């Protein structure tokens, strides 16, 4: 082979490598962009509204302090290893608040708080045998430790499972609590509930929707605020219990359900509904948008941010919902409505007080809809929750529990601090 041939061959090889390299770049770029697009974009709406990151961090720190540590806190520690969240105005600990507290703790990296809440839940709330085994009593007296009701509220189990899966991803399972094993215990037990003792799966398996309660007649209707499709997506990813496809289908069913449950003009939904979205009356309350319903816009905003599989409808919903509230006065809208937006005859009391209010809990969750609403004027709702104060009303009424937790969740969402927690890469 001549020197000329060697040089020529080397030149051709370089040309071929050059062509292959630049042919690969577009595919690589597309792949990278696709992966980037697949990841949720956790927007910081407070920053977009003009607040500094230092002030945003202070705001979130103060909100956590108010709920968990301050003079009006709702979190209380017992001994060296236990703790509970109390609905102080009703003087009980609820699976709602306990599991919300765990979600806050795992999102904000408060491991000791998370572990204390979980140990208390297991010790005083979780049934260890019988038809309800692994489910939780939804209300317990924190002083006497007596279960006020042995039955479960399905949203408690929903949040327990999801927060435990996140804890497993964040902290692993060898630091004292096997979080994954605990989540699987609830899920595996759930799938064994076949009506024996009148106890069922927390999800109505025929309708693929979460039940109001997993027992008796409550298995056959639902609560729209329990529909958190994003959580089913998490179960499908991380539970690894063989029901992945079912959970994905439940997420899609929940999204479609919300289309039917939310009023086409106001966006309001009833606290309780049938599986077809029609209002469900109960002996204790006629249909209406009340305290449970406040959570729906926040759940929709979460699903929009985390998975974005129903963006068109969700954007339309957020605009309708916020426009309705604005029509009632941005600083004055009340906290209970008939679904058409009129004032209800029946007012659900909070604790011992029966009164319509401009409640900080609804101010907070309504603001999260701004993550979905593309109308720039929706930033007014973001400013409203920023300026809201968790303190007693002029008449002395104060709810640091529900209003406080809704406000804290809202600040986490709006600052981009409420995220899918993926497994730590070792």
C-alpha positions in Angstrom: 0.0 0.0 0.0 1.4 3.4 -1.0 1.8 6.4 1.3 -0.9 8.1 -0.9 -3.3 5.2 -0.3 -2.7 5.2 3.5 -3.4 9.0 3.6 -6.4 8.6 1.4 -7.9 5.8 3.5 -7.3 7.7 6.8 -9.0 10.7 5.2 -12.0 8.6 4.1 -12.3 7.1 7.6 -12.3 10.6 9.2 -15.0 11.8 6.7 -17.2 8.8 7.5 -16.8 9.4 11.3 -17.6 13.0 10.8 -20.8 12.2 8.9 -21.8 9.6 11.5 -21.2 12.0 14.3 -23.3 14.8 12.8 -26.0 12.4 11.8 -26.2 11.3 15.4 -26.5 14.8 16.9 -30.1 15.5 15.8 -31.3 12.1 17.2 -29.3 12.7 20.4 -30.7 16.3 20.7 -34.3 15.0 20.1 -33.8 12.3 22.7 -32.4 14.9 25.2 -35.3 17.3 24.5 -37.8 14.5 24.8 -36.4 13.5 28.2 -36.5 17.1 29.2 -40.0 17.5 28.1 -41.1 14.4 29.9 -39.9 15.9 33.2 -42.3 18.1 35.1 -41.5 21.8 35.1 -42.1 23.0 38.6 -42.9 26.6 38.1 -42.2 29.2 40.8 -45.2 31.5 40.4 -44.2 33.7 43.3 -41.0 34.5 41.4 -43.0 35.2 38.3 -45.2 37.5 40.4 -42.1 39.5 41.3 -41.2 38.2 44.8 -37.5 37.5 45.5 -36.3 34.0 46.2 -35.1 35.1 49.7 -38.7 36.3 50.5 -40.2 33.2 49.0 -38.0 30.9 51.1 -38.9 33.0 54.2 -42.6 32.7 53.4 -42.5 29.0 53.1 -40.4 28.6 56.2 -42.8 30.8 58.2 -45.8 28.8 56.9 -44.2 25.5 58.1 -43.3 27.1 61.4 -46.9 28.3 61.9 -48.4 24.8 61.3 -45.8 22.6 62.9 -43.8 24.6 65.5 -45.4 28.0 66.4 -47.8 29.0 69.2 -50.8 27.9 67.1 -49.2 24.7 65.8 -51.3 21.6 65.0 -48.4 19.2 65.3 -47.5 17.8 68.7 -44.7 15.4 69.7 -45.0 12.5 72.2 -42.0 11.0 73.9 -38.9 10.2 71.9 -40.5 8.8 68.7 -44.2 9.8 68.2 -46.1 12.8 67.0 -49.5 13.7 65.6 -51.4 16.4 63.7 -54.6 17.5 65.4 -57.7 19.2 64.1 -57.6 21.3 67.2 -61.0 22.9 66.8 -62.6 19.4 66.7 -60.1 18.0 69.2 -59.1 14.9 67.2 -56.3 13.5 65.1 -57.5 12.5 61.6 -55.9 10.3 58.9 -56.4 13.3 56.7 -54.1 15.5 58.8 -51.7 12.8 59.7 -51.1 11.8 56.1 -51.0 15.4 54.9 -48.3 16.0 57.6 -46.3 13.1 56.2 -46.6 14.5 52.7 -45.4 17.9 53.9 -42.5 16.3 55.8 -41.2 14.2 52.9 -41.5 17.1 50.4 -39.6 19.4 52.8 -37.1 16.8 54.0 -38.3 16.6 57.6 -37.5 13.0 58.2 -38.0 12.9 62.0 -41.4 14.5 61.7 -42.4 12.0 59.0 -41.3 9.1 61.1 -43.0 10.3 64.3 -46.3 10.8 62.4 -46.1 7.3 60.8 -45.3 5.6 64.1 -48.2 7.3 65.8 -50.5 6.3 62.9 -49.4 2.7 63.2 -49.7 2.6 67.0 -53.1 4.3 67.4 -54.9 4.3 64.1 -53.9 1.3 62.0 -55.9 -1.9 62.5 -53.6 -4.9 63.0 -56.1 -7.6 62.4 -59.7 -8.4 61.4 -61.5 -7.3 58.2 -60.0 -3.8 58.4 -56.4 -5.1 58.8 -53.9 -2.5 57.6 -56.6 0.2 57.1 -56.8 3.2 59.6 -59.4 4.5 61.9 -60.0 8.0 60.5 -60.5 9.8 63.8 -58.7 9.3 67.1 -58.8 11.2 70.4 -55.2 12.2 70.9 -55.6 12.5 74.6 -57.3 9.1 75.4 -56.1 7.4 72.2 -59.6 6.1 71.8 -60.8 5.6 68.2 -63.7 7.9 67.6 -64.6 5.8 64.6 -62.9 2.6 63.5 -63.8 3.2 59.8 -61.5 4.6 57.2 -61.8 7.7 55.1 -60.3 6.7 51.7 -58.2 9.8 51.2 -56.2 9.0 54.3 -55.0 5.7 52.9 -54.4 7.5 49.5 -52.0 10.0 51.1 -50.4 7.5 53.4 -49.5 5.2 50.5 -48.1 7.9 48.3 -46.1 9.6 51.0 -44.6 6.3 52.0 -43.6 5.6 48.4 -42.0 9.0 48.3 -40.2 8.4 51.6 -38.8 5.1 50.2 -37.5 7.0 47.2 -36.0 9.8 49.2 -34.5 8.1 52.3 -34.3 4.5 51.4 -35.7 1.7 53.5 -32.9 0.9 56.0 -33.0 3.9 58.3 -35.4 2.4 60.9 -38.6 2.2 58.8 -39.0 0.2 55.7 -41.3 2.7 54.0 -41.8 0.6 50.8 -42.8 -2.4 52.9 -45.3 -0.3 54.9 -46.8 1.1 51.7 -47.1 -2.4 50.2 -48.7 -3.7 53.3 -51.6 -1.2 52.9 -51.9 -1.9 49.2 -51.7 -5.7 49.5 -54.3 -5.7 52.2 -56.5 -3.4 50.1 -56.6 -5.9 47.3 -57.7 -8.6 49.7 -60.8 -6.6 50.9 -63.6 -8.4 49.1 -66.6 -7.3 51.1 -66.0 -9.6 54.0 -67.2 -7.8 57.1 -68.6 -5.2 54.8 -65.0 -3.9 54.1 -63.8 -3.2 50.5 -60.9 -1.9 48.5 -60.6 1.9 48.9 -61.0 2.0 45.1 -64.4 0.9 43.8 -62.9 -1.7 41.4 -66.0 -1.7 39.1 -66.0 2.0 38.6 -62.2 2.5 39.0 -62.8 5.4 41.3 -61.9 6.1 44.9 -64.8 5.4 47.3 -66.0 7.8 50.0 -65.3 5.1 52.6 -64.3 1.5 51.8 -67.2 0.0 53.6 -70.9 -0.4 53.5 -72.9 2.0 51.2 -70.0 4.5 51.2 -68.2 2.2 48.8 -70.7 3.1 46.1 -70.2 6.8 45.8 -67.3 9.2 46.0 -65.8 12.5 47.0 -64.3 14.6 44.1 -61.6 16.0 46.4 -60.3 12.4 46.8 -59.6 12.2 43.1 -55.9 12.8 42.8 -55.0 11.2 39.5 -51.3 12.1 39.9 -51.1 9.8 42.9 -52.3 6.8 40.9 -49.5 7.6 38.4 -47.0 7.4 41.3 -48.4 4.0 42.4 -48.1 2.7 38.8 -44.4 3.8 38.8 -43.3 2.8 42.3 -45.7 0.4 44.0 -44.6 -2.5 41.8 -47.5 -4.6 43.1 -48.7 -6.0 39.8 -51.6 -3.5 39.5 -49.8 -0.9 37.4 -52.2 -0.9 34.5 -55.2 -0.6 36.8 -53.7 2.4 38.5 -53.0 4.1 35.2 -56.6 3.4 34.2 -57.8 4.9 37.5 -55.9 8.1 36.8 -57.6 8.5 33.4 -61.0 7.7 34.9 -60.5 10.3 37.6 -59.6 12.9 35.0 -62.7 12.1 33.0 -64.8 12.1 36.2 -63.7 15.6 37.1 -65.0 16.8 33.7 -68.4 15.7 34.8 -68.3 16.6 38.4 -67.3 20.3 37.8 -70.1 22.7 36.8 -69.7 23.8 33.1 -70.0 27.5 34.0 -68.7 28.0 37.5 -66.3 25.1 37.8 -67.7 24.3 41.2 -68.2 20.7 42.3 -70.2 19.1 45.1 -68.5 17.8 48.2 -70.0 14.3 47.5 -71.0 12.8 44.2 -72.1 9.6 42.4 -69.5 8.0 40.2 -71.0 9.7 37.2 -70.3 13.1 38.8 -73.9 13.9 39.8 -74.2 15.3 43.3 -74.8 12.8 46.1 -77.1 14.0 48.9 -76.5 12.7 52.4 -78.6 12.7 55.5 -76.3 15.3 57.1 -75.8 17.6 54.2 -77.4 18.6 50.8 -75.1 18.9 47.7 -72.9 21.9 47.5 -69.4 23.3 47.2 -68.0 23.3 50.7 -64.8 22.5 52.6 -63.9 19.2 51.0 -64.3 20.8 47.6 -61.7 23.4 48.2 -59.1 20.8 47.5 -60.2 20.0 43.9 -58.4 23.0 42.2 -55.2 22.1 44.0 -55.4 18.5 42.9 -56.0 19.5 39.3 -53.1 21.9 39.5 -50.9 19.1 40.8 -51.9 16.7 38.0 -51.4 19.4 35.4 -47.9 20.1 36.7 -46.8 16.5 37.3 -48.2 14.8 34.3 -50.0 17.2 32.0 -52.2 14.6 30.3 -55.4 16.6 30.3 -54.1 20.1 29.8 -56.8 21.6 27.5 -59.7 20.8 29.9 -57.7 21.7 33.0 -56.8 25.1 31.6 -60.4 25.7 30.7 -61.5 24.6 34.2 -59.0 26.9 36.0 -60.1 29.9 33.9 -63.8 29.2 34.7 -63.2 28.5 38.3 -61.1 31.6 39.0 -63.4 33.8 36.8 -66.3 32.7 39.0 -64.5 33.6 42.2 -63.4 36.9 40.8 -67.1 37.7 39.9 -67.9 37.4 43.6 -65.1 39.8 44.6 -61.4 38.7 44.7 -61.1 39.8 48.3 -64.6 38.9 49.5 -65.8 35.7 47.9 -67.3 33.3 50.4 -66.4 29.6 51.0 -69.6 27.7 50.3 -71.8 27.8 47.2 -74.5 26.0 45.3 -73.0 24.6 42.1 -74.5 27.3 40.0 -72.7 29.9 42.2 -75.7 31.0 44.2 -75.6 31.3 48.0 -76.7 28.0 49.7 -79.5 27.8 52.2 -77.6 25.2 54.2 -74.3 26.3 55.7 -71.9 23.6 56.9 -70.5 24.7 60.3 -66.8 24.5 61.1 -66.3 23.4 64.6 -68.9 25.2 66.6 -69.3 28.1 64.1 -71.8 28.2 61.4 -71.0 31.1 59.1 -69.9 31.9 55.5 -66.4 33.4 55.3 -63.7 34.5 53.0 -61.6 31.6 54.1 -57.8 31.4 53.8 -58.1 27.7 52.9 -60.0 28.5 49.7 -57.9 31.6 49.0 -54.9 29.2 49.1 -56.2 26.4 46.9 -57.8 28.8 44.4 -54.4 30.4 44.0 -52.9 27.0 42.8 -55.2 27.2 39.8 -53.0 29.9 38.6 -50.5 27.2 37.7 -53.0 26.1 35.2 -54.7 29.3 34.1 -52.8 31.0 31.3 -54.6 34.3 31.7 -52.0 36.7 33.2 -54.7 38.3 35.4 -54.8 35.1 37.4 -51.7 36.2 39.1 -54.0 38.3 41.3 -54.9 35.0 43.1 -51.1 34.4 43.7 -50.8 37.8 45.3 -53.9 37.1 47.4 -52.5 34.0 49.0 -49.1 35.7 49.5 -50.8 38.5 51.4 -53.2 36.2 53.4 -52.5 35.8 57.1 -53.1 32.7 59.1 -54.6 34.4 62.1 -58.0 34.7 63.9 -60.9 36.5 62.2 -62.4 39.5 63.8 -65.1 37.3 65.5 -62.3 35.1 67.0 -62.8 32.1 64.7 -59.5 30.4 63.8 -58.7 27.2 62.0 -54.9 26.7 62.0 -55.5 23.0 61.0 -57.4 22.9 57.7 -56.8 26.5 56.6 -53.2 26.1 57.8 -52.5 22.9 55.9 -54.2 24.2 52.7 -52.2 27.3 52.9 -48.9 25.4 53.4 -49.7 23.1 50.5 -50.5 26.0 48.3 -47.2 27.8 49.1 -45.3 24.6 48.3 -47.1 24.2 44.9 -46.7 27.9 44.0 -43.0 28.0 44.9 -42.3 24.8 43.0 -41.6 22.8 46.2 -44.3 20.1 45.8 -42.7 17.6 43.5 -42.6 14.0 42.3 -39.9 12.4 44.5 -37.9 9.9 42.4 -35.5 7.3 43.8 -32.1 8.6 44.9 -29.4 7.6 42.5 -26.7 5.8 44.5 
